[in-house]
Amino acid sequence: MSSNDGDELNQTEGRRADASGAQNSAAHDAAPKAASEAAGNAEPKDVRNAEPDAAGSGARLPADTAAYEVRDARVGDMHSITSIYNQAIRQGDATSDVDERTFDQRIDWMGSHQPRSQYPVVVITCNGAVIGFGSLSRYRPRAGYDGVVELSYYIGQYWRGKGAGTVLVHWLLDAARSRGYRMAVSVVFTRNEGSTALMRKFGFTRFGVLPGGVVNDGVALDVAYWYKNLV
């Protein structure tokens, strides 16, 4: 999870899980809402066998990911992004947000990533449908932390365990390196075994735990801090 971004890296990967997916609760007209729900949960039309190069990622990309594409997020993607994020909120162990977010709030969240050249917000698609999203965010506002970036991502419910999380985190780590960051940081609920496994898969190191750091629905949850050196 991301203490500054409002998002947390509490996604699931492989058979253990990928990131959270959700249905859209934002108050918008029925057609965009239906499209948003379909984006995160519809079955794939055609996922071809492939094994992209994972050099430098610290983790091998799975097969069957050739139909996945990571691209910059657009305003037109925000219904899907809101839907996926709100399911993560309802799930209860994927973000420190406890109230579902509106379309406009997520627009503001995307706009807060400035400059966008350094703090990208991206979506992952399969055959054109948005199935997840991710971002790089400023870790702390003080200049001494400028070389550190916070990473988060979420995957729609149907697409958990199908390699999309690995593809998206691989892309985000490569993006962090290419932008000159020296370290990536993520904060993960300790009870989220899938996210913990994904952190280890990509070579992150756990360096601390905040006991009861997040309270959700009266339950105090421990959160672990993870980092990965990029240089």
SERO-4910 file (N, C-alpha, C, O; in steps of 0.05 Angstrom, whole numbers):
BEGIN
 pado doro    nc1    nc2    nc3   cac1   cac2   cac3    cc1    cc2    cc3    oc1    oc2    oc3
  Met    A     17    -24      0      0      0      0     17     25      0     41     23      6
  Ser    A      6     47     -6     21     71    -10     11     92     11    -12    101      9
  Ser    A     29     99     29     20    118     50     16    146     40      2    161     53
  Asn    A     26    153     17     22    180      6      3    179    -17    -11    199    -22
  Asp    A      2    158    -32    -13    156    -56    -43    150    -51    -59    154    -68
  Gly    A    -49    139    -28    -76    130    -23    -80    102    -33   -102     91    -31
  Asp    A    -59     90    -45    -61     63    -55    -40     46    -41    -20     56    -32
  Glu    A    -45     20    -40    -26      2    -28    -20    -21    -47    -37    -29    -62
  Leu    A      4    -30    -46     11    -53    -62      3    -78    -46     19    -90    -32
  Asn    A    -22    -84    -48    -32   -108    -34    -46   -125    -55    -70   -130    -53
  Gln    A    -31   -133    -75    -41   -149    -96    -34   -178    -93    -17   -184    -77
  Thr    A    -47   -194   -108    -41   -223   -106    -29   -232   -132    -35   -221   -153
  Glu    A    -12   -253   -131      2   -262   -154      2   -292   -156      3   -306   -135
  Gly    A      2   -303   -181      3   -331   -185    -21   -345   -173    -43   -333   -172
  Arg    A    -18   -370   -164    -40   -384   -152    -47   -373   -125    -69   -378   -115
  Arg    A    -29   -358   -113    -34   -347    -87    -51   -322    -88    -66   -317    -69
  Ala    A    -49   -307   -110    -67   -285   -116    -53   -263   -130    -29   -261   -130
  Asp    A    -70   -245   -142    -61   -220   -154    -74   -197   -139    -86   -202   -117
  Ala    A    -73   -173   -149    -85   -150   -135   -115   -151   -136   -127   -166   -151
  Ser    A   -127   -134   -119   -155   -133   -116   -169   -122   -141   -158   -106   -155
  Gly    A   -194   -132   -147   -211   -121   -167   -236   -112   -154   -241   -119   -131
  Ala    A   -253    -97   -169   -277    -87   -156   -299    -81   -175   -295    -79   -199
  Gln    A   -324    -76   -165   -346    -66   -180   -348    -36   -173   -341    -28   -151
  Asn    A   -357    -21   -193   -358      8   -190   -382     17   -173   -404     10   -180
  Ser    A   -376     33   -152   -398     43   -136   -402     73   -140   -420     85   -127
  Ala    A   -386     85   -157   -389    114   -162   -416    119   -175   -427    103   -190
  Ala    A   -427    143   -169   -453    151   -179   -451    162   -206   -448    186   -210
  His    A   -453    145   -226   -452    153   -254   -472    137   -270   -484    119   -259
  Asp    A   -477    145   -295   -498    132   -310   -492    103   -315   -469     94   -313
  Ala    A   -513     88   -321   -512     59   -321   -493     48   -342   -479     28   -337
  Ala    A   -491     60   -365   -474     49   -387   -445     50   -379   -432     29   -382
  Pro    A   -433     72   -371   -405     72   -362   -401     52   -339   -380     39   -338
  Lys    A   -420     51   -321   -417     33   -298   -415      4   -307   -398    -11   -298
  Ala    A   -433     -4   -326   -433    -31   -336   -407    -37   -350   -396    -59   -347
  Ala    A   -397    -18   -366   -372    -21   -380   -349    -25   -360   -331    -41   -365
  Ser    A   -350     -9   -339   -329    -11   -319   -329    -38   -305   -307    -49   -302
  Glu    A   -352    -48   -298   -353    -74   -285   -343    -96   -304   -329   -114   -295
  Ala    A   -351    -94   -329   -342   -115   -348   -312   -115   -352   -300   -136   -355
  Ala    A   -300    -91   -351   -271    -89   -356   -255   -106   -336   -235   -119   -344
  Gly    A   -262   -105   -311   -246   -119   -291   -253   -148   -287   -238   -162   -274
  Asn    A   -276   -157   -298   -285   -184   -292   -291   -202   -316   -295   -226   -313
  Ala    A   -292   -190   -340   -298   -207   -364   -276   -227   -370   -253   -222   -364
  Glu    A   -284   -249   -381   -264   -269   -388   -248   -260   -413   -258   -244   -429
  Pro    A   -223   -269   -415   -207   -260   -438   -217   -272   -464   -227   -294   -465
  Lys    A   -214   -256   -485   -222   -266   -512   -200   -284   -523   -206   -305   -536
  Asp    A   -175   -276   -519   -154   -292   -531   -128   -285   -517   -117   -263   -522
  Val    A   -118   -302   -500    -92   -297   -488    -73   -317   -499    -74   -341   -493
  Arg    A    -54   -307   -516    -37   -325   -531    -13   -334   -514     -5   -320   -495
  Asn    A     -2   -357   -521     21   -368   -507     45   -351   -513     52   -347   -537
  Ala    A     59   -341   -493     83   -326   -497     98   -324   -471     86   -329   -450
  Glu    A    123   -318   -472    139   -314   -448    158   -291   -452    181   -295   -460
  Pro    A    148   -266   -447    164   -243   -452    190   -243   -435    191   -256   -414
  Asp    A    209   -228   -444    235   -226   -430    231   -210   -404    219   -189   -403
  Ala    A    241   -221   -382    238   -208   -356    265   -199   -346    269   -196   -322
  Ala    A    284   -195   -363    311   -187   -355    310   -162   -338    297   -142   -345
  Gly    A    324   -163   -316    326   -139   -299    303   -135   -280    304   -118   -263
  Ser    A    282   -152   -282    259   -148   -265    262   -161   -238    249   -153   -218
  Gly    A    280   -181   -236    282   -196   -211    262   -218   -210    262   -233   -190
  Ala    A    246   -222   -230    226   -243   -231    220   -250   -259    220   -233   -277
  Arg    A    216   -276   -264    210   -286   -291    180   -282   -297    163   -288   -281
  Leu    A    174   -270   -320    147   -267   -328    134   -294   -335    147   -311   -346
  Pro    A    109   -298   -327     96   -323   -334     89   -325   -363     89   -305   -378
  Ala    A     82   -349   -371     72   -353   -398     43   -342   -400     32   -333   -380
  Asp    A     32   -341   -424      5   -333   -428      0   -303   -421    -21   -296   -411
  Thr    A     20   -286   -427     16   -258   -421     19   -241   -446     20   -216   -444
  Ala    A     20   -253   -470     25   -237   -494      2   -218   -500      7   -197   -513
  Ala    A    -22   -223   -491    -45   -206   -497    -46   -182   -478    -63   -164   -481
  Tyr    A    -29   -182   -457    -29   -160   -438    -13   -136   -449      8   -140   -462
  Glu    A    -23   -112   -445     -9    -88   -453    -11    -68   -430    -32    -63   -419
  Val    A     12    -55   -424     12    -33   -404     15     -7   -419     32     -4   -436
  Arg    A     -3     12   -413     -2     38   -426    -10     60   -406    -20     54   -385
  Asp    A     -5     85   -414    -13    107   -397    -43    108   -392    -58    102   -411
  Ala    A    -51    114   -368    -80    116   -362    -91    142   -373    -77    162   -375
  Arg    A   -116    140   -381   -130    164   -392   -156    168   -376   -165    151   -361
  Val    A   -168    192   -379   -193    198   -365   -214    177   -372   -230    169   -355
  Gly    A   -214    168   -396   -234    147   -404   -231    121   -390   -249    104   -391
  Asp    A   -208    116   -377   -204     92   -362   -214     94   -333   -213     74   -319
  Met    A   -222    117   -325   -226    122   -297   -250    106   -285   -250    100   -261
  His    A   -270    100   -301   -292     83   -291   -281     56   -283   -288     46   -261
  Ser    A   -264     44   -299   -253     18   -293   -234     20   -269   -234      3   -252
  Ile    A   -217     41   -268   -199     45   -246   -214     48   -220   -207     36   -199
  Thr    A   -236     64   -220   -252     67   -196   -265     41   -187   -265     35   -163
  Ser    A   -275     26   -206   -287      0   -200   -268    -19   -187   -274    -31   -166
  Ile    A   -245    -21   -199   -224    -40   -188   -215    -31   -160   -212    -48   -142
  Tyr    A   -211     -5   -156   -202      4   -130   -223      1   -109   -217     -6    -86
  Asn    A   -248      5   -116   -269      2    -96   -273    -27    -87   -280    -31    -63
  Gln    A   -268    -46   -104   -269    -73    -94   -246    -78    -75   -249    -93    -55
  Ala    A   -223    -66    -80   -201    -69    -61   -208    -58    -34   -200    -69    -13
  Ile    A   -223    -35    -33   -231    -24     -8   -250    -43      6   -247    -48     30
  Arg    A   -269    -55     -8   -288    -73      4   -274    -99     14   -283   -111     34
  Gln    A   -253   -106      0   -239   -130      8   -226   -127     36   -226   -146     52
  Gly    A   -217   -103     42   -208    -97     69   -179   -101     76   -171    -94     98
  Asp    A   -164   -114     58   -135   -117     64   -118   -110     41    -96   -120     37
  Ala    A   -128    -91     25   -113    -83      1   -107    -53      0    -92    -44    -17
  Thr    A   -119    -37     18   -115     -9     19   -123      2     46   -140    -10     60
  Ser    A   -111     24     55   -119     36     80   -143     54     78   -154     62     98
  Asp    A   -153     59     53   -178     72     50   -201     54     60   -200     30     54
  Val    A   -220     65     74   -242     49     84   -269     56     71   -288     41     73
  Asp    A   -270     79     59   -294     88     45   -290     87     15   -269     96      5
  Glu    A   -309     77      0   -306     75    -29   -303    103    -41   -314    123    -31
  Arg    A   -288    104    -63   -281    129    -76   -299    134    -99   -309    116   -112
  Thr    A   -304    160   -105   -320    167   -128   -302    171   -153   -278    172   -151
  Phe    A   -315    172   -175   -302    177   -201   -285    203   -199   -262    203   -206
  Asp    A   -297    224   -189   -283    250   -187   -259    249   -168   -238    261   -173
  Gln    A   -261    234   -146   -239    231   -128   -215    216   -141   -192    223   -136
  Arg    A   -222    197   -158   -200    182   -171   -188    199   -194   -164    196   -200
  Ile    A   -204    216   -206   -193    236   -225   -172    253   -211   -151    258   -221
  Asp    A   -180    263   -187   -161    280   -172   -136    264   -164   -114    275   -165
  Trp    A   -139    239   -157   -116    222   -150    -97    220   -174    -73    223   -171
  Met    A   -108    215   -198    -91    213   -221    -77    239   -226    -54    240   -233
  Gly    A    -92    261   -223    -80    288   -228    -58    295   -208    -42    313   -214
  Ser    A    -58    282   -185    -37    289   -165    -10    277   -172     10    285   -159
  His    A     -9    260   -192     17    248   -199     31    267   -219     30    264   -243
  Gln    A     45    286   -208     59    307   -223     88    309   -214     94    308   -190
  Pro    A    107    313   -234    102    312   -262     97    283   -271    109    264   -261
  Arg    A     79    280   -290     71    253   -299     94    238   -311     95    213   -310
  Ser    A    113    253   -322    137    240   -334    153    224   -313    166    205   -319
  Gln    A    151    233   -288    166    220   -266    148    202   -249    157    183   -237
  Tyr    A    122    207   -249    103    192   -233     80    182   -250     58    192   -249
  Pro    A     85    161   -266     65    151   -284     42    137   -271     45    125   -250
  Val    A     19    140   -283     -5    124   -276    -12    108   -301    -16    120   -323
  Val    A    -13     82   -299    -17     65   -322    -39     45   -318    -47     40   -295
  Val    A    -49     34   -339    -68     12   -338    -56    -12   -353    -40     -9   -370
  Ile    A    -65    -36   -345    -58    -60   -360    -84    -69   -373   -105    -71   -360
  Thr    A    -82    -76   -398   -105    -85   -414   -101   -112   -425    -79   -122   -428
  Cys    A   -123   -125   -432   -123   -150   -447   -143   -147   -469   -167   -144   -465
  Asn    A   -133   -149   -494   -150   -145   -517   -166   -119   -516   -189   -118   -523
  Gly    A   -153    -98   -505   -165    -72   -504   -181    -66   -479   -187    -42   -474
  Ala    A   -188    -86   -463   -203    -81   -438   -185    -76   -415   -165    -90   -411
  Val    A   -191    -55   -399   -175    -49   -375   -180    -70   -354   -203    -74   -346
  Ile    A   -159    -83   -345   -162   -104   -324   -147    -98   -299   -148   -113   -279
  Gly    A   -133    -75   -298   -118    -67   -274   -104    -41   -278   -105    -30   -300
  Phe    A    -92    -30   -257    -78     -5   -259    -55     -4   -239    -55    -20   -220
  Gly    A    -37     14   -243    -14     17   -225     -3     45   -227    -10     60   -244
  Ser    A     15     51   -208     27     78   -208     53     78   -193     59     61   -176
  Leu    A     69     98   -200     93    106   -184     86    132   -171     77    151   -184
  Ser    A     91    135   -145     83    159   -130    107    169   -114    125    154   -106
  Arg    A    106    195   -108    127    207    -91    126    194    -64    105    192    -51
  Tyr    A    149    185    -54    150    172    -28    147    192     -5    130    188     13
  Arg    A    162    214     -5    160    235     14    166    261      0    181    261    -20
  Pro    A    155    284     10    160    310     -4    187    322      0    195    339    -16
  Arg    A    202    313     20    228    326     25    249    316      4    249    293     -5
  Ala    A    266    335     -3    284    330    -26    303    306    -23    310    293    -42
  Gly    A    310    300      2    328    278      6    316    251     -2    331    232     -7
  Tyr    A    290    250     -5    276    225    -13    271    224    -43    257    206    -53
  Asp    A    281    243    -59    274    244    -87    282    220   -102    270    214   -123
  Gly    A    302    204    -93    310    180   -107    294    156   -100    299    134   -110
  Val    A    273    159    -82    257    137    -73    229    140    -85    218    162    -84
  Val    A    217    118    -94    190    120   -106    173     98    -94    183     76    -87
  Glu    A    147    104    -91    129     84    -80    113     71   -103    103     85   -121
  Leu    A    110     45   -101     97     30   -123     72     17   -113     70      7    -91
  Ser    A     50     19   -130     25      5   -123     12     -5   -148     16      6   -170
  Tyr    A     -5    -26   -145    -20    -36   -168    -44    -52   -158    -44    -62   -136
  Tyr    A    -64    -54   -176    -88    -69   -170    -97    -83   -196    -94    -73   -218
  Ile    A   -108   -108   -192   -117   -124   -215   -146   -131   -211   -154   -138   -188
  Gly    A   -162   -130   -232   -190   -137   -231   -194   -166   -221   -177   -183   -225
  Gln    A   -217   -171   -209   -223   -196   -195   -218   -221   -213   -205   -240   -205
  Tyr    A   -230   -220   -237   -227   -244   -254   -199   -250   -261   -192   -273   -266
  Trp    A   -182   -230   -262   -155   -233   -273   -134   -240   -253   -110   -241   -259
  Arg    A   -142   -244   -228   -122   -252   -208   -111   -280   -215   -126   -297   -224
  Gly    A    -86   -283   -210    -73   -309   -215    -68   -316   -244    -62   -339   -250
  Lys    A    -70   -296   -262    -65   -301   -290    -41   -286   -301    -38   -282   -325
  Gly    A    -23   -277   -283      2   -265   -291      1   -235   -295     22   -223   -300
  Ala    A    -23   -223   -294    -24   -194   -299    -10   -178   -278      3   -157   -284
  Gly    A    -11   -187   -253      3   -172   -232     33   -172   -236     46   -152   -232
  Thr    A     44   -195   -243     73   -197   -248     81   -179   -272    101   -165   -270
  Val    A     65   -179   -293     71   -162   -316     71   -132   -308     88   -117   -316
  Leu    A     51   -124   -292     48    -96   -285     71    -87   -266     82    -66   -269
  Val    A     77   -104   -246     99    -96   -228    126    -96   -242    142    -78   -237
  His    A    130   -115   -261    154   -115   -277    156    -88   -293    178    -76   -293
  Trp    A    134    -79   -304    134    -54   -319    141    -31   -301    157    -14   -308
  Leu    A    128    -30   -278    132     -8   -259    161     -6   -249    172     16   -246
  Leu    A    173    -29   -243    201    -29   -235    219    -20   -257    238     -4   -252
  Asp    A    214    -29   -281    230    -19   -304    227     11   -308    246     25   -313
  Ala    A    202     21   -304    197     49   -307    211     65   -285    222     87   -290
  Ala    A    212     54   -261    227     68   -239    256     70   -245    269     90   -240
  Arg    A    268     48   -255    296     48   -262    302     69   -284    321     84   -283
  Ser    A    285     69   -305    290     86   -328    287    115   -321    298    133   -334
  Arg    A    273    121   -299    270    149   -290    291    157   -269    290    179   -258
  Gly    A    309    139   -264    331    146   -247    327    142   -217    344    151   -201
  Tyr    A    306    128   -209    302    123   -181    321    102   -171    328     84   -185
  Arg    A    330    106   -146    350     87   -135    337     66   -117    349     45   -111
  Met    A    312     70   -110    298     51    -92    268     52    -96    257     74   -100
  Ala    A    255     29    -95    226     27    -95    217     17    -68    229     -1    -56
  Val    A    195     28    -58    184     21    -32    155     14    -35    140     24    -52
  Ser    A    146     -5    -18    118    -12    -17    111    -19     12    127    -29     27
  Val    A     86    -15     19     75    -22     45     53    -42     41     34    -37     27
  Val    A     55    -65     55     37    -88     50     25    -98     76     40   -100     96
  Phe    A      0   -104     77    -12   -116    101      2   -143    105      6   -159     87
  Thr    A     10   -148    130     24   -173    136      7   -198    131     17   -219    125
  Arg    A    -19   -195    134    -37   -218    129    -42   -224    100    -54   -245     93
  Asn    A    -32   -207     83    -36   -211     54    -13   -228     43      7   -218     35
  Glu    A    -17   -254     44      4   -273     37     11   -271      7     34   -274      0
  Gly    A     -8   -265    -10     -3   -263    -38     16   -240    -44     35   -243    -60
  Ser    A     11   -217    -32     28   -193    -37     56   -198    -25     76   -190    -37
  Thr    A     56   -211     -2     82   -217     10     99   -235     -8    123   -231    -12
  Ala    A     86   -255    -20    100   -273    -39    109   -257    -63    131   -263    -73
  Leu    A     93   -238    -73    101   -223    -96    125   -205    -90    143   -202   -106
  Met    A    125   -193    -66    148   -177    -58    174   -193    -59    194   -184    -69
  Arg    A    172   -217    -48    196   -234    -48    203   -243    -76    227   -245    -82
  Lys    A    184   -248    -92    189   -256   -120    205   -235   -135    223   -242   -151
  Phe    A    200   -210   -130    214   -188   -143    238   -179   -128    250   -158   -136
  Gly    A    246   -192   -107    271   -186    -93    269   -163    -74    289   -151    -66
  Phe    A    245   -156    -65    242   -136    -44    251   -147    -17    249   -172    -13
  Thr    A    260   -130      1    268   -138     28    249   -124     48    244   -100     47
  Arg    A    239   -140     67    222   -128     88    240   -116    110    259   -129    120
  Phe    A    235    -90    117    253    -77    136    238    -67    160    251    -53    177
  Gly    A    213    -73    164    199    -64    188    170    -70    187    158    -74    165
  Val    A    157    -70    210    128    -74    213    117    -53    231    128    -47    252
  Leu    A     94    -42    223     80    -23    240     56    -38    252     36    -42    239
  Pro    A     58    -47    277     36    -63    289     10    -47    292     10    -25    303
  Gly    A    -11    -58    281    -37    -45    283    -38    -18    270    -53      0    278
  Gly    A    -22    -14    249    -20     12    236    -45     21    222    -50     45    219
  Val    A    -61      2    213    -86      8    199   -109     -5    214   -108    -28    221
  Val    A   -130     11    219   -155      0    231   -177      1    210   -184     22    200
  Asn    A   -188    -22    205   -209    -24    185   -232    -40    197   -229    -63    204
  Asp    A   -255    -27    199   -279    -40    210   -274    -51    238   -284    -72    245
  Gly    A   -259    -36    253   -253    -43    281   -231    -63    285   -225    -70    307
  Val    A   -218    -72    263   -197    -91    264   -170    -77    259   -167    -63    239
  Ala    A   -151    -80    278   -125    -69    274   -107    -87    258   -105   -111    265
  Leu    A    -96    -77    237    -80    -93    218    -51    -84    218    -45    -60    217
  Asp    A    -33   -103    219     -4    -97    217      4    -92    188     -7   -105    170
  Val    A     22    -74    184     32    -68    157     62    -71    157     76    -62    175
  Ala    A     72    -82    136    101    -87    132    112    -68    111     98    -62     91
  Tyr    A    136    -58    116    150    -41     97    170    -57     81    186    -72     93
  Trp    A    170    -54     55    187    -68     37    202    -49     19    192    -28     12
  Tyr    A    227    -56     12    242    -39     -6    258    -56    -26    264    -80    -20
  Lys    A    265    -44    -48    282    -57    -68    302    -37    -79    293    -16    -89
  Asn    A    328    -42    -77    347    -25    -90    346    -29   -120    345    -51   -130
  Leu    A    347     -7   -135    344     -8   -164    371     -2   -178    372     -4   -202
  Val    A    392      4   -163    418     10   -175    439     -8   -163    462     -6   -170
***
